[in-house]
Amino acid sequence: MDRPAAPRVVSLFQPHAMPRLALLRRVAAAAVLSAAASVPAHAAQCPIVTTLDEYLAPTFNCRMRSFTFSNFSLVNTIDHADNAIVTGVDPTLVNVLAYRPPIQPIPGFGFIFDGFANSVIVGSTTETDVFGQVTTVFGFDFTSTRRELTRAGFFADLLVDRGSRPGQLDASSSISALVDGPGATCLDVVRDRTNTGESTPAPINPCDPSAIVSGHATYTLVSTVVRSGGRRDIEGAAVTTLEAIDLHAQRVAVVTPEPATLALVGGGMLLLGVGARRRRR
């Protein structure tokens, strides 16, 4: 009775295994091409100075400190404009400075704005129906392969003027910011002002519970003025300004195998080689 043929162990490094190796190479190449198709083309450096409308172009993306920024968006929503002058953010009138090295008093890197403000202004009036409100939402995506975001913040200016009759006119200025990514939040704050005067908030928060390499940032500005009572002459204003976006990052730590792990892997490969040699004999 003939013995069944012993199973043959094929090594990818033997000459007769070259067709299989070529097939694996083709599969690997296809996988690389597929992954590359899902990654945006290499972005140029963010322009040092330009207007915001360039950032809002549909295909615009730019690079700064190993981060790629993309999908910029800006939406103004005028909720009411009753006997009030309501103005949203006009991207053609906003200058943007992309700063890489720190610029005092801003310690990180990011964007500085000139003219990024919405407002509600009520001139002298005795009208009883006075209500103005505008909301501006600005956002973008960010991602990196070499650095991770550790902190995020912003600089803003909140201006409120309730005129000489604050009991008959309410006004408020507020800005909120949310910067987060998979598994962590770097910034989630709201700053507002309701009394006559000016505030200049500059919160900078650490990412919690860990740094992130990609995510989304959203900044919401709201200005509101409304008559709260009375029929006397009133005037007032609310102006909300985003002055800068401040980001902090560090290099992504490279994990190196411990000596014990390397020894285990090496021993395992040696045993596999010995077993293959015995089977061939």
Buried (B, 14 or more C-beta within 10 A) or exposed (E): EEEEEEEEEEEEEEEEEEEEEEEEEEEEEEEEEEEEEEEEEEBEEBBEEBBBBBBBEEEBBBBBBBBBBBBBEBEBEBEBBBBBEBBBBBBEEBEBBBBEEEBEEBEBBBBBBBBBBBBBBBEEBEEEEBBBBBBBBBBBBBBBEEBBBBBBBBBBBBBBBBBEBBEBBBBBBBBBBBBBBEEBBBBBBEBBBBEBEEBEBBBBBBBEEEBBBBBBBBBBBBBBBBBBEEEEEBBBBBBBBBBBBBBBBEEBEEEEEEEEEEEEEEEEEEEEEEEEEEEEE
